[in-house]
Amino acid sequence: MKDKTIALLGKAKQNLEAVKILRDRGFYHVAITRSYYVMFYVMDAILQENNLLFTSHEERIEAFEKHFVLTNHVQKYFQEYLLESLSYRYQADYEPLWQAEKNSSG
């Protein structure tokens, strides 16, 4: 496994631990954002390991779908969770009146 892949998976694990702490302390908006990044880092690690390198989140998500979801190497529900999480992340980060709930933070 490549060093960058290992580092990305480490970041995913660290963010997952942070999500648990943030959720338990009631910081749901931040937990939602970190939840997205857990999945994003895992997806990015898979892309990295397969020499698929991109600069934007959108490019990575599209490539992941093309190379791994549509080819049935990864189950579609992972992509669905990732996109749902991205939507929640946008709301948590950019919609000041949006209220996060405990069950939407992981």
Phi and psi in degrees as GROMACS dihedral restraints (atoms count N, CA, C in turn):
[ dihedral_restraints ]
;  ai    aj    ak    al  type     phi  dphi    fc
    3     4     5     6     1   -71.0    20    10
    4     5     6     7     1   152.1    20    10
    6     7     8     9     1   -58.1    20    10
    7     8     9    10     1   -41.8    20    10
    9    10    11    12     1   -66.1    20    10
   10    11    12    13     1   -36.7    20    10
   12    13    14    15     1   -62.3    20    10
   13    14    15    16     1   -45.9    20    10
   15    16    17    18     1   -61.6    20    10
   16    17    18    19     1   -42.3    20    10
   18    19    20    21     1   -63.6    20    10
   19    20    21    22     1   -41.5    20    10
   21    22    23    24     1   -65.0    20    10
   22    23    24    25     1   -40.6    20    10
   24    25    26    27     1   -67.1    20    10
   25    26    27    28     1   -33.8    20    10
   27    28    29    30     1   -64.7    20    10
   28    29    30    31     1   -40.4    20    10
   30    31    32    33     1   -64.7    20    10
   31    32    33    34     1   -38.5    20    10
   33    34    35    36     1   -61.9    20    10
   34    35    36    37     1   -45.8    20    10
   36    37    38    39     1   -63.0    20    10
   37    38    39    40     1   -43.8    20    10
   39    40    41    42     1   -63.8    20    10
   40    41    42    43     1   -41.6    20    10
   42    43    44    45     1   -66.9    20    10
   43    44    45    46     1   -34.9    20    10
   45    46    47    48     1   -62.7    20    10
   46    47    48    49     1   -42.8    20    10
   48    49    50    51     1   -62.3    20    10
   49    50    51    52     1   -40.5    20    10
   51    52    53    54     1   -64.0    20    10
   52    53    54    55     1   -39.0    20    10
   54    55    56    57     1   -58.2    20    10
   55    56    57    58     1   -44.6    20    10
   57    58    59    60     1   -61.0    20    10
   58    59    60    61     1   -44.5    20    10
   60    61    62    63     1   -66.7    20    10
   61    62    63    64     1   -47.3    20    10
   63    64    65    66     1   -61.6    20    10
   64    65    66    67     1   -44.1    20    10
   66    67    68    69     1   -61.4    20    10
   67    68    69    70     1   -46.5    20    10
   69    70    71    72     1   -63.6    20    10
   70    71    72    73     1   -27.6    20    10
   72    73    74    75     1   -91.7    20    10
   73    74    75    76     1     0.3    20    10
   75    76    77    78     1    86.2    20    10
   76    77    78    79     1    12.4    20    10
   78    79    80    81     1   -90.2    20    10
   79    80    81    82     1    66.9    20    10
   81    82    83    84     1   -65.4    20    10
   82    83    84    85     1   -40.2    20    10
   84    85    86    87     1   -59.1    20    10
   85    86    87    88     1   -44.4    20    10
   87    88    89    90     1   -71.4    20    10
   88    89    90    91     1   -37.7    20    10
   90    91    92    93     1   -62.2    20    10
   91    92    93    94     1   -38.5    20    10
   93    94    95    96     1   -63.9    20    10
   94    95    96    97     1   -45.5    20    10
   96    97    98    99     1   -61.0    20    10
   97    98    99   100     1   -45.5    20    10
   99   100   101   102     1   -66.5    20    10
  100   101   102   103     1   -33.7    20    10
  102   103   104   105     1   -60.7    20    10
  103   104   105   106     1   -42.4    20    10
  105   106   107   108     1   -58.9    20    10
  106   107   108   109     1   -45.3    20    10
  108   109   110   111     1   -67.8    20    10
  109   110   111   112     1   -27.7    20    10
  111   112   113   114     1   -57.6    20    10
  112   113   114   115     1   -51.6    20    10
  114   115   116   117     1   -68.2    20    10
  115   116   117   118     1   -38.4    20    10
  117   118   119   120     1   -61.5    20    10
  118   119   120   121     1   -44.3    20    10
  120   121   122   123     1   -65.5    20    10
  121   122   123   124     1   -37.5    20    10
  123   124   125   126     1   -64.2    20    10
  124   125   126   127     1   -47.0    20    10
  126   127   128   129     1   -59.6    20    10
  127   128   129   130     1   -45.1    20    10
  129   130   131   132     1   -64.5    20    10
  130   131   132   133     1   -35.6    20    10
  132   133   134   135     1   -63.4    20    10
  133   134   135   136     1   -41.3    20    10
  135   136   137   138     1   -63.9    20    10
  136   137   138   139     1   -45.0    20    10
  138   139   140   141     1   -61.2    20    10
  139   140   141   142     1   -47.3    20    10
  141   142   143   144     1   -58.5    20    10
  142   143   144   145     1   -45.6    20    10
  144   145   146   147     1   -62.6    20    10
  145   146   147   148     1   -25.0    20    10
  147   148   149   150     1  -103.4    20    10
  148   149   150   151     1    18.7    20    10
  150   151   152   153     1    57.7    20    10
  151   152   153   154     1    33.8    20    10
  153   154   155   156     1  -107.3    20    10
  154   155   156   157     1   100.1    20    10
  156   157   158   159     1  -113.2    20    10
  157   158   159   160     1   131.7    20    10
  159   160   161   162     1  -141.1    20    10
  160   161   162   163     1   164.1    20    10
  162   163   164   165     1  -100.6    20    10
  163   164   165   166     1   -27.9    20    10
  165   166   167   168     1  -112.0    20    10
  166   167   168   169     1   159.6    20    10
  168   169   170   171     1   -60.2    20    10
  169   170   171   172     1   -44.2    20    10
  171   172   173   174     1   -60.7    20    10
  172   173   174   175     1   -43.9    20    10
  174   175   176   177     1   -62.1    20    10
  175   176   177   178     1   -41.0    20    10
  177   178   179   180     1   -64.8    20    10
  178   179   180   181     1   -45.8    20    10
  180   181   182   183     1   -62.8    20    10
  181   182   183   184     1   -43.5    20    10
  183   184   185   186     1   -63.5    20    10
  184   185   186   187     1   -43.4    20    10
  186   187   188   189     1   -65.9    20    10
  187   188   189   190     1   -39.6    20    10
  189   190   191   192     1   -61.1    20    10
  190   191   192   193     1   -45.3    20    10
  192   193   194   195     1   -61.4    20    10
  193   194   195   196     1   -48.2    20    10
  195   196   197   198     1   -62.1    20    10
  196   197   198   199     1   -47.0    20    10
  198   199   200   201     1   -89.8    20    10
  199   200   201   202     1   -21.2    20    10
  201   202   203   204     1  -125.8    20    10
  202   203   204   205     1   -38.3    20    10
  204   205   206   207     1   -80.1    20    10
  205   206   207   208     1   -52.1    20    10
  207   208   209   210     1   -67.6    20    10
  208   209   210   211     1   -20.7    20    10
  210   211   212   213     1   -94.1    20    10
  211   212   213   214     1     4.6    20    10
  213   214   215   216     1    64.3    20    10
  214   215   216   217     1    24.2    20    10
  216   217   218   219     1   -80.4    20    10
  217   218   219   220     1   -24.4    20    10
  219   220   221   222     1  -131.9    20    10
  220   221   222   223     1   137.8    20    10
  222   223   224   225     1   -66.9    20    10
  223   224   225   226     1   144.5    20    10
  225   226   227   228     1   -59.3    20    10
  226   227   228   229     1   -31.1    20    10
  228   229   230   231     1   -60.9    20    10
  229   230   231   232     1   -28.5    20    10
  231   232   233   234     1   -63.1    20    10
  232   233   234   235     1   -44.9    20    10
  234   235   236   237     1   -62.8    20    10
  235   236   237   238     1   -41.2    20    10
  237   238   239   240     1   -63.4    20    10
  238   239   240   241     1   -44.1    20    10
  240   241   242   243     1   -63.3    20    10
  241   242   243   244     1   -40.9    20    10
  243   244   245   246     1   -60.5    20    10
  244   245   246   247     1   -47.7    20    10
  246   247   248   249     1   -67.3    20    10
  247   248   249   250     1   -38.2    20    10
  249   250   251   252     1   -64.8    20    10
  250   251   252   253     1   -42.3    20    10
  252   253   254   255     1   -63.7    20    10
  253   254   255   256     1   -38.7    20    10
  255   256   257   258     1   -62.5    20    10
  256   257   258   259     1   -41.3    20    10
  258   259   260   261     1   -61.7    20    10
  259   260   261   262     1   -45.7    20    10
  261   262   263   264     1   -62.2    20    10
  262   263   264   265     1   -39.5    20    10
  264   265   266   267     1   -61.7    20    10
  265   266   267   268     1   -44.0    20    10
  267   268   269   270     1   -59.6    20    10
  268   269   270   271     1   -43.2    20    10
  270   271   272   273     1   -65.0    20    10
  271   272   273   274     1   -45.2    20    10
  273   274   275   276     1   -63.1    20    10
  274   275   276   277     1   -38.2    20    10
  276   277   278   279     1   -84.3    20    10
  277   278   279   280     1   -33.4    20    10
  279   280   281   282     1  -121.0    20    10
  280   281   282   283     1    -5.7    20    10
  282   283   284   285     1  -111.8    20    10
  283   284   285   286     1    95.2    20    10
  285   286   287   288     1   -63.0    20    10
  286   287   288   289     1   -23.4    20    10
  288   289   290   291     1   -92.9    20    10
  289   290   291   292     1    -6.5    20    10
  291   292   293   294     1   -70.9    20    10
  292   293   294   295     1   134.1    20    10
  294   295   296   297     1  -108.6    20    10
  295   296   297   298     1   119.1    20    10
  297   298   299   300     1   -79.5    20    10
  298   299   300   301     1   147.4    20    10
  300   301   302   303     1  -117.2    20    10
  301   302   303   304     1   160.2    20    10
  303   304   305   306     1   -56.6    20    10
  304   305   306   307     1   -40.4    20    10
  306   307   308   309     1   -77.0    20    10
  307   308   309   310     1    -6.0    20    10
  309   310   311   312     1   -99.2    20    10
  310   311   312   313     1     5.0    20    10
  312   313   314   315     1  -110.9    20    10
  313   314   315   316     1    15.9    20    10
